Amino acid sequence: MDKIYSRKRFLIPKLNRKHSSFIVGSSRNNNKPIYKFQNKKLIVFIIIVIIAVFVANKIIATINPIMDAMCIDMAKSIETKISNEQASIVMEKYKYEDISNIVKDEQGNVKMIQMNIVSVNAITSDVAIKIQEGLENYNSEEFSIKLGTFTRYENIIG
């Protein structure tokens, strides 16, 4: 029979329970199994992969809480900055007399400060709308984290 396509076959090791070693194949001469437990490259490779997975998992578990805290702090600072800017912009349109009325008695003493609810509600809704617009129009910002943050030696390294 002619060979149309020939290539080396990848032999998957099978565990021989009798001899506790790997059976890789059989010899061509006498059909006896060839035992190659000396194939240490595969074992070393598997050990290195297992160690790499454990190290990567430990690094990710260490970095995640720090990244979460830094992102939350950055989001809070951005939100505070935008809300202060937008509240200042809205409040520039109003005066104190627009928000409240001062009621005095006959002697000129302040008897009561009466709030103008319509103006207060308009200010509140304007500020909320402006803050929402500011957050939607905000471009993403990059931030850096010092290496010392991860190693807890921020003052030494950073």
N, C-alpha and C positions, 0 to 999 in steps of 0.2 A: 504494500500500500504506500502510495506517495504522500509525502508531507506537503500540504499546501501552505500551512502557516505554522511556524514553530517558534516557541518562546519558552523561556525558563518559567517554570511554575513556582509560585510563591507557596511554600509549604507552611501551613499554620501548625505550630507545635501542639501536640496532644500530650496530655499527662498520662504516663504509664503508671498505673497504681502498683504494679508489682515491683518496679525498680525505683520509684519515686524520682524519675528524671523525665526529661522531655524527649519524645520521639519526633525526630525531624523528618525522617524519611527512611527508605530502605536502600541498602547497597545494591548496585546493579548486578553484582555477581551471584550472590547467594540469598537474596531476599530476606536477610536478617535486618532488623531495625537498627538504624544508626542512632546512638545516644549522644546528644550534644548538649550537655549541661554546661559546657565550657563557653557557650555563647553569652558572655558576660556583658556585651554591649547592650543587648536588649534589656537586661535586668538593670544595668546602670541607667539607661535611658528612662525606664519606668520609674525608678527611684527619683531621678532628677525632676521628672514631670510632677510627681506627687509632692515633692518638696516645693517646687515652684508654685503649685496650686495653693498649698497651705500658706506660703509666704504672701502671695498676692491676696488671698482672702484676709489675712491678718492686716495687711496694709490698707485694704479697702475698708475694713471694719474700723480702723483707727482714723482714717481720713474723713469718712462720711459724717460723723457728728460735728467735726470742726467745720466742714464745708457747709453743713446745714445751718449752723450758728452764724457763720459769716454771711451767708446769703440772707438770712432773716434780718440780721443787723443792717445790711446794705439796703434791703427793701424798706425797712422802717425809716432809715435816714432819707431815702428818696421820697417816701410818702410824706414825711414831715416837712421836707423842703418844699415840695409842690403845694401842700396844703397851706403852709404859711404864705407862700408867694401869691396864691390865688385868693386867700382871704384878704390879704393886703390890697390886691387889685379891686376886689368887690367893695371893700370898706372905703376906698377913696371916693366913691360916688355919694356916700352918705355923710351927714353931719350928726352931731349928738342930738340936735333939736328934732331931726327926723325920726329918731328912735324913741325918744321919751319926751314927756311934757312934765314940767315942774309946776306943782300946785303950791301956792304960798297962802298963808293966812293974812289977816288985816295988818299985822305987825311986820310983815315981810319975812317971817320965818318959813322955812320949807316944811310944808305940811305933808306932802306926798309926791312921789315920783311915779307918774303914770306912763306905762309902756305902750307904745304904738304897735299893737300886735301885727297889723298888716305889714308894716315896714320890717319888723323882726322876722316874720315868716318869709318875706321876699328876700331878705339878706341870707337867711338859712338855706333857702332853695338855690339861690344864685351861687353861694359858696360851694354847695354840694355839686352842682352842675359843673362849675369851673374846675373843681378838683378832679372830677371824673374825666373831663376833657384833657386836663393836664396829664393825668396818668396814661390816657390813651395815646397822647401825642409824644410821650416821653420816649426818647431813643434809648436802646439798651446801652448799658455802661459796663465796661470791663473793670475788674478790680484784681489786685494782686494779693497774694498771701505769702508772707515771709516763711522761709523754710523752718525757722525756729518755732513757728506756731505748731508744727506737727511734732517737733521733738521736745517741746516745752522749754526750750532755751532761747526764747525770742530776744531777750536783752543781750545775750552773748553773741549770737550769730547775726541778728537783724540790725 
